[in-house]
Amino acid sequence: MFGALLLFSSAAPGQHRFDHIPYRKTPVEGEKKGNRPIKGSVVFDKGKKTIEFLSDKGDSVLVVPMDQIKDLILDYKTPVNPLQVVPDQYLLTIRYKDNEGTEQFIDITLNTNNCREFLKITAAETAKEIFHKCACCVF
């Protein structure tokens, strides 16, 4: 007997959704809680040409128009174990301009399980190259 594996996604057609992605946005002046990471979802919407950052409850936290993105920079997060040769976490920084023209950023923490797919979708949807911190092209 043949079995079938069905994968269900809450993303609509034309969207790519990544759940359980920790991200940190530009600190807002006067914020009492500081710049703590938010573990939520990241949704790439090809129709609206936006990247939407959702809270773990599904509330919209931030929407970045893809044409406002200036840079995509990838870096390794420092391994906790100094003997670890390959890092298991990566940091993708999206630099963009908000509606007032102020440069903002959002840092997205990726792990070895979701990094490759996330970077592939990010590069394809934004039509921008992703650079490593050392200025060499990654994607």
N, C-alpha and C positions, 0 to 999 in steps of 0.2 A: 504494500500500500504506500502511496506517495503522500507525504505530508506537505502542507503549505505553511509558509511563514508570512504572516501579514504584519506590516508595520503601519501603525497609525500615527499621524502627525496632526497637531492642532494648527499647523500652518495652512493658510489658504493657498490656492493655486497662485504661482508667481512669487511666493514667499519661501524663505528658508528660515527656520527657527531652531535655535540652539538653547536648550534649557539647562539650568543649574550652572550658569556661567558667572563667576565672580567678576565684578567690574567696579571701578572707582572713578567718579567724575571729578571735574575741576572743583576744588573747594569753594564754597560760597562764603563770602565775608560775613562774619557774625554767626555762622553755624555753630551751635553749641556742642553737637556730637562729634564734630571733626569730620575728617574725610575717611570714613570707614567703608570697607568694601560692601557692596550690595550683591547678594547672590540671587540672580534672577534669570531672565531670558533675553536673548538678543534676536531680533527679527529683521531680516533683510527683506524689504518690500520692493520688488522690481517695478511694479506699477506706479507707486508713489515716489520711487527713487529716494527712499529713506532707510536709515537704520534706526530701529526703535529699541530702546532699552526698557524692559519691564521689571517690576519688582517680583518677588516670589509669589505674590498674591495676584499678579497679572495687571497691576496698575502701571500706566505709562510713567516712566521717570524722566526720560529724555528722548527726543527725536532729533536725529542729525540728518539733514539733507545731504545726499551723496555728492552733490556738486559743491558743497561747502567744505569737503574734506581736503585738507592740505597735504598731510603726510600719513603714511602707515609705517610704523617702526617696530620691529621685533627685537626683543632682547631676551636673554636667559635670566630667570630668577636664580639667585644664588642658592645652591644646594645647601641643605641643613648639614648634611654629612660631607666634610671636606674631602673624603676619599671617593666620593661619588664623581665619576668622570663625566657622565652625561646627565644634564639637569632633567628633572621630571616636570618642571613647570616653566612656562614661557610667559612673557609679558608683551602684549601687543598694544601699542599706544596709537590712538587715532587723534591726530591734531586737526582741528577744524575751526571755522569762524562762526560765531553765533549770529543772530539777527542784527545785533548792534555792531558787528564787525570786529568784536573782541576775540582774540585767539583763545581757544579752550582746548582741553584734552580729556580723553577718557582712556583709562588703562584697563585692559581686559586680561585676566589671568587664564591661561590655557594649560592643559596638561597633555601628556603624551597620547592620551586616548582621543582627544578632540582637536588637537592642534592642526594637524595636516588638513582635515576636512574644513575646519573653520577658516584657515588661511586661504584655501582654494576658493571657497565661496566668497570670502571678503575681496580677494583680488578680482574675481569674475564679476561680482555685482557692482563694485565701485569703479572698475576699469582703471585701477591704479596699481602700481607696483608696490610690493611690500619690501622695505629695506631693512637689513640687519643694522644694528647700532653702529657697526664698523663701516657702514655706507655701501656694502655690497648688496646687490639685489637678491632677494630670497625667492620671490614669486613674480 
